Amino acid sequence: MKNTLRSLVLVPVLASVPMAALATSAELTITGTITPAVCTPSFSGGGTINHGPIAPADLSATQFTLLNAETVQLTITCDAPGAFAVSIRDERPDAIPAGIETFLNAPAGAVLGLGGSTDKPTGAYTVSFAEGGQQGDSGAITPISRATSSGAWTALSGNQIIVNQASDMQYSWASTGTTPGAYNRVDATLNIATALNRTGDLPSLSNELELQGRATLTLFHL
């Protein structure tokens, strides 16, 4: 009986081996991505400022000529409240008249070129935050800046409101203090001041001379 019992016990154990080899499985995968708010910047008028025809007779041979002041609206919209910063890069940095920064009351690095050549630059312009023209979710906000991407934020004063294109310079907005706020929408009025070079330092004006200022604004999520 003992032998018979042992053989009966072994049979189901041995029979289970091929059944285990035939087992199949299905994998359950859990995925997802935690992302910051997606924010998109845009300029009014498609980001184009047109000074129209300018008569050579309206330009000075001995000093820079200041054109009419212009404004442009920067709007940043987010799909959820988010904190962000912006920077600006001049795409015409190699053609800026010497001394025009002083004429535009701008700190070093804060003027952007209008095209031309290094020896015959057309002129320059500045972009600055309009005082009282900054709104975050319909409330008043204040522009702030930092010199590097990891630096401390500071309030802007005097001609610091002029956007500086120095490397790593970033700008943001705060409702109070100097900590960037989180907003669904920011509406920022920017002032544009443009000055043209002296006629003696411009290419021949017997042909049309186009103003070719171009700058790129980049948005960073914080």
C-alpha positions in Angstrom: 0.0 0.0 0.0 2.8 2.4 0.7 4.2 2.0 -2.7 0.9 2.4 -4.4 0.2 5.6 -2.4 3.5 7.1 -3.4 2.8 6.4 -7.0 -0.5 8.1 -6.8 1.0 11.1 -5.2 3.6 11.4 -7.9 1.3 11.3 -10.9 -0.4 14.6 -10.5 2.9 16.4 -9.6 4.6 15.1 -12.8 1.5 15.9 -14.9 1.6 19.6 -13.7 5.0 20.3 -15.3 3.9 20.7 -19.0 0.9 22.7 -17.8 3.2 25.3 -16.2 5.3 25.5 -19.4 2.2 26.4 -21.4 1.2 29.3 -19.1 0.9 32.8 -20.8 0.9 36.3 -19.3 -0.2 39.8 -20.1 1.5 43.0 -19.0 -0.3 46.0 -17.4 1.5 49.3 -18.0 0.7 52.5 -16.2 2.0 55.6 -18.1 1.6 59.4 -17.8 3.6 62.6 -17.8 3.5 65.4 -15.2 4.1 68.5 -17.2 4.1 72.2 -16.3 1.5 74.6 -17.7 2.0 75.1 -21.4 2.4 78.8 -22.1 2.4 80.6 -25.5 3.7 84.1 -26.2 2.4 86.3 -29.0 2.8 89.9 -30.2 0.0 92.2 -31.4 0.1 93.1 -35.1 2.0 89.9 -35.8 5.0 91.4 -34.0 5.7 93.9 -36.8 6.2 97.6 -36.3 6.1 99.6 -39.6 7.5 103.2 -39.5 6.4 103.7 -43.1 8.2 105.9 -45.6 10.9 108.1 -44.1 12.2 111.0 -46.2 16.0 111.5 -46.2 15.4 115.2 -45.6 13.9 114.3 -42.2 17.3 112.8 -41.1 20.2 114.7 -39.6 23.7 114.6 -41.0 25.3 115.3 -37.6 23.2 113.5 -35.0 20.9 110.5 -34.5 17.2 110.9 -35.5 14.6 109.6 -33.1 11.5 108.2 -34.8 8.0 108.2 -33.5 7.5 106.1 -30.3 5.6 102.9 -30.8 4.1 100.3 -28.6 3.5 96.6 -29.0 1.4 94.2 -26.8 3.0 91.0 -25.6 0.4 88.4 -24.5 1.3 85.2 -22.8 -1.5 82.6 -22.3 -1.2 79.4 -20.4 -3.5 76.4 -20.1 -3.1 76.4 -16.3 -1.5 79.0 -13.9 2.2 78.9 -14.5 5.4 80.8 -13.6 7.6 81.7 -16.6 10.3 84.0 -17.7 11.3 85.5 -21.1 14.5 86.6 -22.7 15.1 88.5 -25.9 17.9 88.0 -28.5 18.9 90.5 -31.2 19.2 88.9 -34.6 21.0 92.0 -35.9 23.7 92.5 -33.2 26.6 93.3 -35.5 25.4 96.6 -36.9 24.8 99.1 -34.1 26.1 102.7 -34.4 28.6 103.8 -31.7 27.1 106.1 -29.2 23.5 105.4 -29.9 23.0 103.7 -26.5 23.6 107.0 -24.8 21.2 108.8 -27.3 18.5 106.3 -26.4 19.2 106.5 -22.7 19.9 102.8 -22.6 22.4 100.7 -20.6 25.1 98.8 -22.3 23.7 95.8 -24.2 20.1 97.1 -24.3 19.9 98.3 -27.9 19.1 96.1 -30.8 20.2 96.6 -34.4 18.3 97.7 -37.5 20.5 96.0 -40.1 23.1 97.5 -42.4 26.8 96.7 -42.2 29.3 97.1 -39.4 30.7 100.2 -41.0 27.3 101.6 -42.2 24.8 100.5 -39.5 21.2 101.7 -40.1 20.3 102.5 -36.5 19.0 100.8 -33.3 16.0 100.5 -31.1 15.1 99.6 -27.5 12.3 97.5 -26.0 11.1 98.5 -22.6 8.3 97.6 -20.2 5.7 100.4 -20.1 5.2 101.6 -16.5 1.7 100.7 -15.4 1.1 98.6 -18.5 1.6 95.1 -17.1 -1.4 92.9 -16.2 -1.5 89.4 -14.9 -4.9 87.7 -14.9 -6.4 91.3 -15.0 -4.5 92.5 -12.0 -1.5 94.9 -11.9 1.9 93.1 -11.9 5.5 94.4 -11.9 8.3 93.3 -14.2 11.4 91.7 -12.5 14.7 90.4 -13.8 17.7 88.3 -13.1 21.1 88.3 -14.7 21.5 84.5 -14.9 19.1 81.6 -15.2 19.8 80.7 -11.5 20.3 84.2 -10.1 18.2 86.1 -7.7 15.2 88.1 -9.0 15.3 91.9 -8.5 12.8 94.7 -9.2 13.4 96.9 -12.1 14.0 100.7 -11.8 15.1 103.6 -14.0 16.4 102.5 -17.4 16.5 98.9 -16.2 12.9 98.7 -17.6 14.7 98.5 -21.0 15.1 94.9 -22.0 18.7 93.9 -22.0 19.8 91.1 -24.4 22.9 90.2 -22.4 23.3 86.4 -22.3 21.2 84.6 -19.7 19.2 87.8 -18.8 15.7 86.8 -18.0 12.5 88.8 -17.2 9.3 87.8 -15.4 6.5 89.4 -13.5 5.4 89.5 -9.8 2.2 90.5 -8.1 4.1 91.4 -4.9 7.8 91.3 -4.1 10.3 89.8 -6.5 9.1 86.2 -6.7 7.7 85.3 -10.2 3.9 84.8 -10.0 1.9 82.0 -11.6 -0.6 83.3 -14.2 -3.0 82.1 -16.8 -2.5 85.2 -18.8 -0.1 88.1 -18.9 -0.6 91.3 -21.0 2.5 93.4 -21.2 2.7 96.7 -23.0 6.2 97.2 -24.5 7.5 100.6 -25.6 9.7 100.7 -28.7 12.1 103.6 -29.2 13.9 103.7 -32.6 16.8 105.9 -33.7 18.4 106.2 -37.1 22.1 106.8 -37.8 23.5 110.1 -39.2 23.0 110.4 -42.9 26.8 110.7 -43.3 27.2 107.3 -41.7 24.4 105.6 -43.7 24.7 103.9 -47.1 23.8 106.0 -50.1 20.2 107.3 -49.8 19.7 107.5 -53.5 18.1 104.0 -53.2 15.6 102.8 -50.7 17.1 101.7 -47.3 15.0 99.2 -45.4 14.9 99.0 -41.6 15.6 95.4 -40.8 15.3 95.0 -37.0 14.6 91.5 -35.9 14.6 90.0 -32.4 13.5 86.7 -30.9 11.6 86.4 -27.7 12.0 83.0 -25.8 9.8 81.8 -23.0 11.1 79.6 -20.2 8.9 77.6 -17.8 10.1 78.1 -14.2 
